[in-house]
């Protein structure tokens, strides 16, 4: 995990590589929840982190899918107050905040991340990109 991007000095870390299919978002969220609870993250803070994980993983599945390639979800926890989340996918191109209308069924993922994360951003990789977020508990 690149602590420089999300500003979390990790004591605990977790990573999963997942096939870019819709059911993988649930698997990522479920495994992240187990990790967070195992690290002793306050139960009231876990849903906030899982919301950000879910939105970023959904974006990777919907917009970052490349046939035959996986995406990665990483979480870091400083054992005090910060959780860093990174979702990397193999698709080129940077994501942007959507212009969702009130009745749109999609296009709000990064707006949700922006609303609930202390900070977020994108960094390019040799193949694809990583979208990261920092959540203060």
N, C-alpha and C positions, 0 to 999 in steps of 0.2 A: 504494500500500500504506500502511496506517495503522500506522506504527511505534509509535505510542502504545499500540496494543492488544497487540502481541506483543513489544515492547521490543528490536527489532532495528533498528540504524541501518544501512540498506542501502547497500552499495557496488554490489552487483549486484541486479538485479531481473528477474523473468520473469512473464508472465501468458498464460493461454490461456482462451478462452471456448469452452465445449463443450456439445454437445447432451446432454441428460440420458438417455443410453442406456448400458446396461452396457458396451459396447465402449469408451466414452469414458474409463472409469477406466484401462484399459490405455494408451490414448493419452496421458492426463495423466501417468501414471507414466513412460512412455517419454520424453516430452518433458522432464519435470522431471529425469530422469536425465541427459539430454544437457546441459541447462543446468548442473546441479551439477558434472558432470565438466569442462565447459568453463570453469567458474570455478575449477577446481583443488581442489574439495572432496576430502578424502582418501577414497580408494576404500572404506575400511572404514567410513566414516560415511554413505556414500550410501544403503545399504539401510535404515538407520534413518529417514532423512528420507522415503524413498519409501514406507515402511510407513505413516507418518502421512499423507502425501499420498493414498495409496490408501484408507485408512479414511475420511478426510474426503470424498473424492470419491465413494466408494461411498454414504455417507450422503446426499450431495446428490442422487445418482441415485435412491436408494430412497425417501427421505423428503422431499426438497425439490423434486421434479419438479412443474412447472406446464406444461401443454401450451403449446407454442409459445415457451417461454422457455428461455434457456441458463443454465448455471451457470459460475462463474469460479474458476480456480485461480491463486493468486499465490504466488510464492516470493521471499523477500529473503535475501541473504547478506551478512554484515558483513565478509567476507574474512578472518575470524579464527576465530571459534568459535560463532557463532549463526546459525541459519537460522529465519526466520519463514515460516509457511505460513498462507495464508488461503483458505478455500473459501466462496464466496458463492452462495446460491441464492435464488430468488424466493418460496419458500413462507413464509408467516407462521408464527409459533410457534417457540418455542425448543426445541432438542434437550435431552435429559436422558440421564444414564447409564442404561443398560438394566439390567434385572434378569434377565439370561440365566441359565438353568439349565445345568448341565454338558452336557446333551445337546441344547441349543438350537442351531439352525443360524445364528442371527443374534442381534443384540442386544449385541455386545461391542465395537463400533467405538469408541465414546468411552472405554470402559474401556481399550482398547489405547492410544489417544491419551494418556490420562491416565498410563498406566504408562511410556510412552517419552518424552513431552514434558516439558520442564522446567516449562512452564505452558501452559494453554489456557483459552479462554473463548469467549463469544459476544457479539456486539454486533448490535443491530438496525440495519436500514437503512431508507430510505424505502420500498423494496420488498424484503421478505424479511429475510435475516440473513446475517452472516458468522461462521463458526466459525474461530477462529485457534488456532495452536499455535506454541510456541517450542521449538526443539530445540537443545540444546547438544552440539556435536560433540566 
